[in-house]
Each structure stands twice: as structure tokens, then as C-alpha cells.
Amino acid sequence: MNRIFLDVHALQTVPPSNLNRDDTGAPKTAVYGGVPRARVSSQAWKRAIRTYFKDEHLLDPAELGVRTKKIVELLADRITGLDDSLEQETALRLADETVKAAGFKTEVPKRKADQAKKDGSPSPAPESKYLVFLSSRQLDGLARLALDGAADITAFFKTKENKARARELADTRHSVDIALFGRMVADVADINVDAAVQVAHALSVHRVDNESDYYTAVDDENTDEETGAGMIGTVDFNSATLYRYAALGVHQLAANLGQGLRDEEPPTEPVRRAVEAFVQAFVSSLPTGKINTFGHHTEPDAVVVKLRTTRPISCVAAFEDPVRSDGGGHLREAADRLAAYASDVERAYGDPQTTLTWVLRVGPATQKLADLGTEAGTLSELAAAVGQAVAERLEKPA
């Protein structure tokens, strides 16, 4: 298969906010170009993207996965969904043995076990020792396998063929989010999935210094004689124009997805759906740290998407020299720099014969970016155009 990459660049301005906190509660930062910058970690934005898939119904629930330690309870629910005559305790035992047969280690958390013993309540369900990422279809397959061995589940999984089947079910028909963001299982390295997407930490294009908001709360039941605050505190925040970037290996995504959700559809169709969903979710998702405090609901001011056969190229170097505000904000200069740098780096390292570019932008400050490629009127139009181009590239012989 041809190597196909998708570069997604975005400029997004956020008002006073604390999207992604460090261990002290302050907004994360990084030094770049010799000055402190606002930073939002890739983990925070990837979580926001996965949540956006589900909340906005961009994909069929059967094409999504779940990442949890409570895998035994989750699988037990699938088992009782297939056979509601089973007692919960029986379903949990079947699920636990099946999860272990697939290679995942489980145990009853000591804290929960001690609490149950103290309360005299039933023993809690076993949990995996780490987060397990499984697709909806993988869970369904494991549930059916558990029922096949329900008569004597321990003996059932002593058979090499059945244990191998459990491993196979956990490593086929991956969900879109597993195919995009990968899966690592230290104990079962042979079912690891290499991520098709690399998401950069979002960085401000300019210098940022964190600030602190001192706030008070008044007790509603205070009388006139009772002065003073009922609570006093501080919250750290900053505001920034962020440069965001992600690189998607379309060929890796196609390999990870393998067989699609529907057997009758062409192999390019699940990849097209996944690409369109990713473009929409990357652009519109937003980490929700302290969102009730700051209400930082913004969309990117500009998005540039490139479909290429040469290796991915971030344009973060356009902002190594930090943008300096002249009192008129940072967006216009950031957009001008991105337009100039993207054109220059394509001249030096790109392949104009095989590279396609789309632009989605808002307002006059982003005007220079329009010259980079085909302008899309809406995000839906952008995602559809990119998805169609990806499908056409995949259909071409290697």
C-alpha cells in the first residue's frame, strides 16, 4: 500500500482558561524559542477527541471502543445481554476467566475487598491491573466465546485452541479509536496496536505567563452582621493563541482497521469514515478542564489540512520566534507566518504533484491562508472532501 499522510494544522485562540492542569493545578507550560508558552498536552486533546466521537455521534457505537480497568464487569454485562438466565456471579466468573485467557491479568482491588469485608457486602468484581482498550466488536466476540465454554470455563480455556481464540478475538476488528490512537499492553505485547495518529502538544504562538484569580464566595444565609466570605481561593489561568498539529498515517489506519464494520462495504469505506470523523473531532473537540469556571468555548480560527505522500511536516517552527503583540492581538501575525512557512517548507521538501491542501478559516485576520489550497465553506464540507480524496488515493494501485 502507498504511504499516505494527513497533516492537520490549526490556530485556535482561547480566552482566560485552564484547559490542562499540571500537578499543582496550574495550566501546563513549556519553553519554546527561549520563552514560556501555554501548552495543552496531546493526552488531553486525544481524550477530548475520543469523547467527541461518542458525544457527537460521529461514528456508529459499534465502531468505538472502551478503555477501562473494569473490563470484567463490562464483559459480564455483554454475557448477560446474550443470556439473561445467567446469574451475575456466574457471568462475572465467565468474564474473568475469558479476560485472563485473552492475556490480561486481573485481581480484586485490595481497597475494595477490604471495604466489602468491613461492610459485609459481596466480594467486588476483579479488575485488570491496567487500563484495557477493547473495541465493541472484540467484547461481543469474547462474550460469545465465554458462553461457548460456560459448562466448565476453567477446562474450556485449558485447551490451547480456545485460549488462542480468546487472544485472536482481542486482536481483530479494532475500533476506530484503537486504530487511530493505538493500544499498548505490556503483558501481551503481541496484541499491541501501533497508533495511526500522532498528536502534538498544542503550544501558544507567543509568550505566556500564567496568572492567578483570587475569588471569594458568599454564604447565602449570612445576616447583615455576618461579614466576610464563606470561602476564599485562587485558580490559575492563562489565555493564548494556540498552534495545534496532528499527523495521521492513512496507510497505518487502513492496516489497523482491517475488516470494516459491514462485510459488504469496500475496504476504503471504514477508512473514509474514520478520517472524516477524525478531522471533525480534531478541529472541534476541546479539553474541558475548568470549563465551568472559564467557559472557554472557541473553535479554531483557521484549519489547514494536507494530504501527502512525503513524510508529515509540522509547521511549529513558524513560531519558534514568538509572535509579539503590538496591541492588536496575535492571530493575524500567526496566520501570516503559518501561510508563509507552509509555502516555504512545501517548496523545499514537498511534492506538489501528490500533495492536496484544504483551508477552513474565519475572519479577515486569516486571509493569507486562503492561498494555500482549496477553501472549504464549512467543517462538514472540509471533512467530506478530505475523506473522498483519501478513498480515491487508497483505491489507486501501489
C-alpha positions as CSV (number, residue, x, y, z in Angstrom):
1,M,0.0,0.0,0.0
2,N,1.1,3.5,-0.8
3,R,2.2,5.7,2.2
4,I,-0.4,8.4,2.7
5,F,-0.2,11.0,5.4
6,L,-2.7,13.6,6.5
7,D,-1.3,16.8,8.2
8,V,-3.8,18.8,10.2
9,H,-2.8,22.3,11.4
10,A,-5.0,24.6,13.4
11,L,-4.8,28.1,15.0
12,Q,-7.1,28.5,17.9
13,T,-7.5,31.3,20.4
14,V,-8.7,30.6,23.8
15,P,-9.7,33.2,26.4
16,P,-8.7,33.0,30.1
17,S,-8.8,29.3,30.8
18,N,-7.1,26.3,32.4
19,L,-7.7,23.6,29.8
20,N,-5.0,21.2,31.1
21,R,-3.5,21.3,34.6
22,D,-0.2,20.2,36.0
23,D,0.3,18.6,39.4
24,T,0.0,22.0,41.1
25,G,-3.3,22.9,39.4
26,A,-1.7,25.5,37.1
27,P,-2.0,25.4,33.3
28,K,0.7,23.4,31.7
29,T,3.5,25.3,30.0
30,A,6.7,24.7,28.0
31,V,9.7,26.7,27.0
32,Y,10.0,27.0,23.2
33,G,12.0,29.6,21.4
34,G,13.5,30.6,24.7
35,V,10.3,31.8,26.2
36,P,7.5,30.2,28.3
37,R,4.5,29.1,26.2
38,A,1.0,27.9,27.1
39,R,0.7,24.1,26.5
40,V,-2.1,21.6,26.2
41,S,-0.8,18.0,26.3
42,S,-1.6,15.6,23.5
43,Q,-3.1,13.2,26.0
44,A,-5.7,15.9,27.0
45,W,-6.7,16.6,23.4
46,K,-6.8,12.9,22.4
47,R,-9.2,12.2,25.3
48,A,-11.3,15.1,24.1
49,I,-11.3,13.7,20.5
50,R,-12.4,10.3,21.7
51,T,-15.2,11.8,23.8
52,Y,-16.3,13.9,20.8
53,F,-16.7,10.8,18.7
54,K,-19.2,9.5,21.1
55,D,-21.0,12.7,22.2
56,E,-21.5,14.0,18.7
57,H,-22.4,10.6,17.2
58,L,-19.8,10.8,14.5
59,L,-19.4,7.1,14.4
60,D,-21.6,4.0,15.0
61,P,-21.1,2.9,18.6
62,A,-20.1,-0.5,17.3
63,E,-17.0,1.3,15.7
64,L,-15.8,2.6,19.0
65,G,-14.0,1.1,22.0
66,V,-13.8,1.5,25.7
67,R,-10.6,1.8,27.9
68,T,-11.1,0.7,31.4
69,K,-9.8,-1.4,34.3
70,K,-13.4,-2.6,34.9
71,I,-13.2,-5.0,31.9
72,V,-14.5,-8.0,33.8
73,E,-17.8,-6.2,34.8
74,L,-18.1,-4.8,31.2
75,L,-17.7,-8.2,29.7
76,A,-20.1,-9.8,32.2
77,D,-22.7,-7.3,31.1
78,R,-22.2,-8.4,27.5
79,I,-22.5,-12.0,28.6
80,T,-25.8,-11.5,30.4
81,G,-27.0,-9.4,27.4
82,L,-26.7,-12.6,25.3
83,D,-28.0,-14.9,28.0
84,D,-30.1,-13.2,30.7
85,S,-30.7,-16.5,32.5
86,L,-27.2,-16.4,34.0
87,E,-26.7,-15.1,37.5
88,Q,-24.4,-12.1,37.8
89,E,-21.9,-14.0,39.9
90,T,-21.7,-16.7,37.1
91,A,-21.4,-14.1,34.4
92,L,-18.5,-12.4,36.3
93,R,-16.7,-15.7,36.7
94,L,-17.1,-16.5,33.0
95,A,-15.9,-13.0,32.2
96,D,-12.9,-13.1,34.5
97,E,-11.7,-16.4,33.0
98,T,-12.2,-15.1,29.5
99,V,-10.3,-11.9,30.2
100,K,-7.4,-13.9,31.6
101,A,-7.4,-16.3,28.7
102,A,-7.0,-13.3,26.4
103,G,-3.8,-12.5,28.3
104,F,-4.9,-9.7,30.7
105,K,-4.1,-10.0,34.4
106,T,-6.9,-9.4,36.8
107,E,-7.3,-9.1,40.6
108,V,-9.8,-7.8,43.1
109,P,-8.5,-4.4,44.3
110,K,-7.4,-4.7,47.9
111,R,-9.1,-1.4,48.9
112,K,-12.5,-2.6,47.6
113,A,-12.0,-6.1,49.0
114,D,-11.3,-4.7,52.5
115,Q,-14.3,-2.3,52.3
116,A,-16.6,-5.2,51.2
117,K,-15.3,-7.3,54.1
118,K,-15.9,-4.5,56.5
119,D,-19.4,-3.8,55.2
120,G,-20.3,-7.5,54.9
121,S,-21.2,-6.9,51.3
122,P,-20.5,-9.3,48.4
123,S,-16.9,-9.5,47.1
124,P,-16.3,-6.9,44.4
125,A,-15.6,-7.9,40.8
126,P,-12.0,-8.4,39.7
127,E,-10.4,-5.6,37.7
128,S,-7.4,-5.6,35.3
129,K,-4.2,-4.3,36.7
130,Y,-4.1,-1.6,34.0
131,L,-6.4,0.1,31.6
132,V,-7.5,-2.3,28.8
133,F,-8.6,-0.8,25.5
134,L,-11.1,-3.1,23.6
135,S,-13.5,-2.5,20.8
136,S,-17.2,-3.1,21.0
137,R,-16.9,-6.0,18.5
138,Q,-14.0,-7.5,20.5
139,L,-16.1,-7.5,23.6
140,D,-19.0,-9.1,21.8
141,G,-16.7,-11.8,20.4
142,L,-15.3,-12.6,23.8
143,A,-18.8,-12.7,25.3
144,R,-19.9,-15.3,22.8
145,L,-16.7,-17.3,23.4
146,A,-17.3,-17.2,27.2
147,L,-20.8,-18.7,26.6
148,D,-19.3,-21.4,24.5
149,G,-17.3,-22.6,27.5
150,A,-20.0,-21.8,30.1
151,A,-20.4,-25.5,31.2
152,D,-16.8,-25.6,32.5
153,I,-15.0,-22.4,31.8
154,T,-11.7,-23.4,33.5
155,A,-11.4,-26.6,31.5
156,F,-12.5,-24.8,28.4
157,F,-9.5,-22.4,28.5
158,K,-7.0,-25.1,29.3
159,T,-7.4,-26.1,25.6
160,K,-4.8,-24.3,23.6
161,E,-7.2,-23.7,20.7
162,N,-9.7,-21.9,22.9
163,K,-7.1,-19.8,24.6
164,A,-5.7,-18.8,21.2
165,R,-9.2,-18.0,20.1
166,A,-9.5,-15.5,23.0
167,R,-6.3,-13.8,22.0
168,E,-7.4,-13.6,18.4
169,L,-10.7,-12.1,19.3
170,A,-8.9,-9.4,21.4
171,D,-6.7,-8.6,18.4
172,T,-9.1,-8.4,15.4
173,R,-11.7,-6.0,14.2
174,H,-10.3,-3.0,16.0
175,S,-12.5,0.0,16.8
176,V,-11.7,3.3,15.1
177,D,-10.3,4.9,18.3
178,I,-8.0,1.9,18.8
179,A,-6.9,2.1,15.2
180,L,-6.2,5.8,15.5
181,F,-4.6,6.1,18.9
182,G,-3.1,2.6,19.3
183,R,-3.1,0.2,22.2
184,M,-0.2,-0.9,24.4
185,V,-0.4,-4.0,26.7
186,A,2.9,-4.7,28.4
187,D,1.8,-8.3,29.4
188,V,0.6,-9.2,25.9
189,A,2.9,-7.4,23.6
190,D,1.7,-9.3,20.6
191,I,-1.7,-7.6,20.7
192,N,-0.3,-4.1,20.8
193,V,-1.6,-1.8,18.1
194,D,0.7,0.9,16.6
195,A,-1.1,4.3,16.6
196,A,-2.0,5.7,13.2
197,V,-2.2,9.3,14.7
198,Q,0.5,11.4,16.3
199,V,-0.9,14.5,18.1
200,A,1.5,17.3,19.1
201,H,1.2,19.2,22.3
202,A,-0.6,22.4,21.5
203,L,1.6,25.5,22.0
204,S,0.9,29.1,22.2
205,V,2.5,31.1,19.3
206,H,3.6,33.8,21.7
207,R,5.0,34.1,25.2
208,V,2.5,33.4,28.0
209,D,2.8,34.0,31.7
210,N,0.3,32.2,34.0
211,E,-2.0,34.4,36.1
212,S,-3.9,33.8,39.2
213,D,-7.5,34.7,40.0
214,Y,-8.4,35.4,43.6
215,Y,-12.0,34.6,44.3
216,T,-14.5,34.6,47.2
217,A,-17.9,33.0,47.8
218,V,-20.6,34.5,50.0
219,D,-22.7,32.4,52.4
220,D,-26.3,32.9,51.2
221,E,-27.5,32.5,54.8
222,N,-25.3,35.2,56.3
223,T,-27.0,38.0,58.1
224,D,-26.1,41.7,57.7
225,E,-24.0,41.4,60.8
226,E,-22.0,38.5,59.5
227,T,-19.5,40.0,57.1
228,G,-16.7,38.3,55.2
229,A,-16.5,35.4,52.7
230,G,-17.7,31.9,53.2
231,M,-14.8,30.6,51.1
232,I,-11.7,32.1,49.6
233,G,-9.5,30.6,47.0
234,T,-7.3,31.1,43.9
235,V,-7.3,29.5,40.5
236,D,-4.5,29.8,37.9
237,F,-5.2,30.5,34.2
238,N,-3.8,31.9,31.0
239,S,-5.0,32.9,27.6
240,A,-3.4,32.1,24.3
241,T,-3.5,31.7,20.5
242,L,-2.5,28.0,20.1
243,Y,-0.9,26.2,17.2
244,R,-2.3,22.7,17.1
245,Y,-1.0,19.8,14.9
246,A,-1.7,16.2,14.2
247,A,-0.3,13.7,11.7
248,L,-2.4,10.7,10.5
249,G,-0.8,7.8,8.7
250,V,-3.7,6.8,6.5
251,H,-2.0,3.6,5.4
252,Q,-1.4,2.6,9.1
253,L,-5.1,3.4,9.8
254,A,-6.2,1.1,7.0
255,A,-4.0,-1.7,8.2
256,N,-5.2,-1.3,11.8
257,L,-8.9,-1.3,10.8
258,G,-8.6,-4.3,8.6
259,Q,-12.1,-5.6,8.0
260,G,-14.8,-3.0,8.2
261,L,-18.0,-2.9,10.3
262,R,-20.1,-4.1,7.5
263,D,-18.8,-7.0,5.4
264,E,-20.4,-5.9,2.2
265,E,-18.7,-2.5,2.0
266,P,-15.5,-1.8,0.1
267,P,-12.3,-1.7,2.3
268,T,-11.9,2.0,1.7
269,E,-15.2,2.9,3.3
270,P,-14.3,2.3,7.0
271,V,-11.1,4.3,6.5
272,R,-13.0,7.2,4.9
273,R,-15.5,7.3,7.8
274,A,-12.6,7.2,10.3
275,V,-10.7,10.0,8.5
276,E,-13.8,12.2,8.3
277,A,-14.6,11.6,11.9
278,F,-11.0,12.4,13.0
279,V,-10.9,15.6,11.0
280,Q,-14.1,16.8,12.5
281,A,-13.2,15.7,16.1
282,F,-9.7,17.1,16.0
283,V,-10.9,20.5,14.8
284,S,-14.0,20.9,17.1
285,S,-13.0,18.9,20.3
286,L,-12.0,20.9,23.3
287,P,-10.5,19.8,26.7
288,T,-12.9,20.7,29.4
289,G,-10.5,21.5,32.3
290,K,-12.1,24.2,34.5
291,I,-14.7,24.8,31.7
292,N,-17.4,25.7,34.2
293,T,-15.2,28.4,35.7
294,F,-14.0,29.9,32.4
295,G,-16.5,28.9,29.6
296,H,-13.7,28.7,27.1
297,H,-15.8,27.6,24.2
298,T,-14.0,28.5,21.0
299,E,-13.4,26.9,17.6
300,P,-10.2,27.2,15.6
301,D,-9.8,30.5,13.6
302,A,-8.0,28.6,10.8
303,V,-7.5,24.9,9.8
304,V,-5.1,23.7,7.1
305,V,-5.3,20.1,6.0
306,K,-2.7,18.5,3.7
307,L,-2.9,15.0,2.1
308,R,0.6,14.0,1.1
309,T,2.9,11.0,0.2
310,T,6.0,12.7,1.7
311,R,6.5,12.4,5.4
312,P,4.5,14.5,7.8
313,I,5.7,18.1,8.4
314,S,4.7,20.2,11.4
315,C,4.8,24.0,10.9
316,V,5.5,24.8,14.6
317,A,8.9,26.2,13.5
318,A,6.9,29.2,12.1
319,F,6.5,30.3,15.8
320,E,10.0,29.4,17.2
321,D,10.4,33.2,17.2
322,P,7.4,34.1,19.4
323,V,4.7,36.3,17.9
324,R,4.9,39.7,19.7
325,S,1.6,41.6,20.1
326,D,1.6,45.2,19.0
327,G,-1.7,45.7,20.9
328,G,-3.7,44.2,18.1
329,G,-3.6,40.6,19.2
330,H,-1.6,37.6,17.9
331,L,-3.9,35.9,15.4
332,R,-3.2,37.9,12.3
333,E,0.6,37.6,12.5
334,A,0.3,33.9,13.4
335,A,-1.8,33.3,10.3
336,D,0.5,35.3,8.1
337,R,3.5,33.3,9.5
338,L,1.8,30.0,9.0
339,A,0.9,30.8,5.4
340,A,4.5,31.9,4.6
341,Y,6.2,29.0,6.4
342,A,3.8,26.3,5.0
343,S,4.5,27.6,1.5
344,D,8.3,27.7,2.0
345,V,8.6,24.3,3.6
346,E,6.5,22.8,0.8
347,R,8.8,24.4,-1.8
348,A,11.9,22.9,-0.1
349,Y,10.6,19.4,1.0
350,G,7.1,18.8,-0.5
351,D,5.9,17.2,-3.7
352,P,3.3,19.4,-5.4
353,Q,2.3,16.7,-7.8
354,T,0.9,14.5,-5.0
355,T,0.0,17.0,-2.2
356,L,-3.5,18.3,-1.8
357,T,-4.4,21.2,0.5
358,W,-7.7,22.4,2.0
359,V,-8.3,25.5,4.1
360,L,-11.1,26.4,6.5
361,R,-10.9,29.8,8.1
362,V,-12.8,32.5,9.9
363,G,-12.4,36.3,9.6
364,P,-10.1,38.7,7.8
365,A,-7.1,38.0,10.0
366,T,-6.7,34.6,8.4
367,Q,-7.0,35.9,4.8
368,K,-3.4,34.9,3.7
369,L,-4.0,31.3,4.5
370,A,-6.6,31.1,1.7
371,D,-3.8,31.0,-0.9
372,L,-2.5,27.7,0.4
373,G,-5.2,25.5,-1.1
374,T,-8.9,24.9,-1.7
375,E,-11.2,26.8,0.7
376,A,-14.0,24.8,2.4
377,G,-17.1,26.7,3.4
378,T,-17.9,24.5,6.4
379,L,-16.2,21.9,8.6
380,S,-18.5,19.2,7.2
381,E,-17.5,20.1,3.6
382,L,-13.8,20.0,4.6
383,A,-14.1,16.6,6.2
384,A,-16.1,15.2,3.3
385,A,-13.6,16.5,0.7
386,V,-10.7,15.0,2.7
387,G,-12.5,11.7,3.1
388,Q,-13.2,11.4,-0.6
389,A,-9.6,12.2,-1.5
390,V,-8.4,9.6,0.9
391,A,-10.7,6.9,-0.5
392,E,-9.5,7.8,-4.1
393,R,-5.9,7.5,-3.0
394,L,-6.4,4.1,-1.4
395,E,-8.1,2.8,-4.5
396,K,-5.0,3.6,-6.6
397,P,-2.7,0.6,-7.1
398,A,0.6,0.8,-5.2
